[in-house]
Amino acid sequence: MTVRFSGGGFVDDDVEAYTYELLPPRDDVVSEMEQQAIERSIPIIGPAVARVLQQYALAINARRVFEMGSAIGYSTIWLARAVGPVGRVYYTDGGEKNAAEARGYFERAGILDRIEILVGDSIDLIDSVEGEFDLIFNDVDKHQYPAAFRKAAPRIRKGGLFITDNVLWGGRVARGDSDADTEGVREFNRLIYSSREMYSSILPIRDGLAVCLKL
C-alpha cells in the first residue's frame, strides 16, 4: 500500500507505489518522524518530495535556506543535511510545541548547529533575517501563498530557487472549488508563471511541487 504524506497524489497508484518502494531506507530519526506523521496526521512532505527538495539544494550548492512553514522539522532535516556543516537553515513555525518537538529531532540527528529555530508567522519572520537566500521552501497555510511569493521572491539570489509544496492542492485548483485556500493556491500559480524574475515549473509529484528559478 502506498503511503501518501500531506495530500493526494496524481500519479497512477501502482506507479507511485513502485517509486516509493525504490526509495532507500531512511535513518531512525526520519523514519520515526514519518511514522508520527501518519499516526498523528501531521502534514509533512514525505520522502519522495523530500529527496527532490534535497536534490535541488545540492544541485545549487545551497548554503543559506529559509523555510516558510516547517511543522515538526521533517523537511528541515533534509535541507540541513544538504547545506552541510557550514550551511544554515532557518526553521519557522507558528507553534512552540512543534518547534520544541522539532528541536528534539534535530538534536538526535546531529544537525541542530546548522538550524536556527524561529517561532511565529513565516511571512513576518523572514523580515527578521537579513540577506539573500540560496533556496526558500514554502509550505505555509495555502491562503498565504500569494503573500509568501511576494515576500520570498526579492530575497532569493540570482540562480537560487523558490520551491513550494501542494500547488495542485488535491486537484481542487483545477475544479470549481472557491474556498480561501484553493483561491490562494490558484493565485500563487498564476503569479509564478507570470513573473518575469522567475522561471517556473510545476512537477506533478504527490500534491504538486512548484520549482521557481530566480533569473
Secondary structure, DSSP 4 states (H G I P E B T S, - for coil): -----SS---S-HHHHHHHHHHSPPP-HHHHHHHHHHHHHT----HHHHHHHHHHHHHHTT--EEEEE--TTSHHHHHHHHHH-TT-EEEEEES-HHHHHHHHHHHHHHT-GGGEEEEES-HHHHGGGS-S-EEEEEE-S-GGGHHHHHHHHGGGEEEEEEEEEE-SSGGGGGGTT--SHHHHHHHHHHHHHHH-SSEEEEEE-STT-EEEEEE-
